[in-house]
Amino acid sequence: MQSINSRIERIPDNGYNKKLLGQTGIGYLFDALDGTMLSFTLPVITALWALTSHQTGILASSLFVGYLFGTAFSGYLGDRFGRKNVIMWTLVIYCVATMASALATNWEFFFWARVVAGFGTGGEAAIMAPYLAELISSKYRGRYTSLLTGFFSLGHISAAALSYFIIPVSDNGWRIALFVTALPIFMFIIWRRTLPESPLWLESKGRYKEADEAMTRIEIAAENSLKYKLPKPEKNTSVPSIIEEKKFKKDSFLTLFSKKYIKRTIMLWVVWFSLVYTNFGFLTWLPSLLVNQGYEIASSFIFSLLIYASQIPGYITGAILNDKLGRKPVLLIGMAGATIAALGMANFANSAATIITFGGLMSMFMSIGYSVLYTYTPEQFPTNIRATGMGATSAFSRVGGILAPIVIGYIYPLYGFSGVFIMITAILVIGTLTVMILGKETKAKSLEEVEVVYKEGMVSNSQEKDHEKTIGK
């Protein structure tokens, strides 16, 4: 039997791929909508419950506390029980918890409701990118995963627009806005019926009949879209001969720190941490910082909307360049550009025009970085630990999401607007240097080429070294 990977690799771009992108992208849109809505409710809640700057910072971190555990557990659960099951149930968790947060009567209850909601959104976000990556040929994977992350920008913009039109209308406007973000609960019914389980994951578990059936359904859908029969898969040239043995070495979280993966793990953890720390610290606090700078709350929402809108050209740029220039150079462009823009925010953002300009540039370049990371990270790990690797990396990055709002809450009263962005600049510099030193290119490689699934005793040392050279290029 031909391997699943060889069957996926010969499928050209088609309408079914776009349908998968749309379905998974809606999940990211609502994830971003839910998370960003928190930043717009903070100024209102801070006044409502008379919170201190430190309490506001802690509340802003609530979502990322949930992200931390959601991303960590979803990776493990996704590798053990399947991608589709985790996607669906994390959706339910975040929708129910978001509804509960809209009913909060004090900031402590609101905090814990947002933690649970973050568990759901974090879990879904961590599993969605590797899931889509496993369904798309390597020729188009960079473009599709970049476009997938582009749905985040639509969520951010939607949050800003909803906040502008709903929150100021009444004292309970923030509650209504949160209820709106819980509407995707109805997507559960659609996803359960239409999303396929990852055939690569089924194959990695030795469930060959189910993998063949799932892959056949995908091939039929692709042929219906293309209006012609797919060519026969090419003969396998890499790991499939080993996969055919149907015996697999069991891997775990600790595999990420083995000699084979330690450099990749360190590189990804540092880069993700720096980008999440700066991105969520910047975006979560932005409306509050603008209000503290003397702008009215409605004006701060408009500024935020314009800055969020700049993410769209960022994600589009990342999608275009990802498969053309390669993952590493585009990631460096995003990180370096965000660093320069953050430095501009620290030194020159003293008017509405300069705040929108440098804030927009910072948001755009960080979006370029994100668009690459959601492609780059799943490519670093084999199928049997891909979701674990993505989940663990995303979980560690959420430590940055937790720390950033709290740290900013302490720094702003002491060092002001400029001090916040000098700190953000320093974090981005660390991330940029890490990519330069440790990053490896993975452009146009099939997922099989970065897989290491050895049956014990089957592969000689020379074969293992040759394969490591292949995946390490």
Secondary structure, 3 states (H helix, E strand, C coil): CCCHHHHHHCCCCCHHHHHHHHHHHHHHHHHHHHHHHHHHHHHHHHHHCCCCHHHHHHHHCHHHHHHHHHHHHHHHHHHHHCHHHHHHHHHHHHHHHHHHHHCCCCHHHHHHHHHHHHHHHHHHHHHHHHHHHCCCCHHHHHHHHHHHHHHHHHHHHHHHHHHHHHHHHCCCHHHHHHHHHCHHHHHHHHHHHHCCCCHHHHHHCCCHHHHHHHHHHHHHHHHHHHCCCCCCCCCCCCCHHHHCCCCCCCCCHHHHHCCCCHHHHHHHHHHHHHHHHHHHHHHHHHHHHHHHCCCCHHHHHHHHHHHHHCHHHHHHHHHHHHHHHCHHHHHHHHHHHHHHHHHHHHHHCCCHHHHHHHHHHHHHHHHHHHHHHHHHCHHHCCHHHHHHHHHHHHHHHHHHHHHHHHHHHHHHHHHHHHHHHHHHHHHHHHHHHHHHHHCCCCCCCCHHHHCCCCCCCCCCHHHHHHHHHHHHC
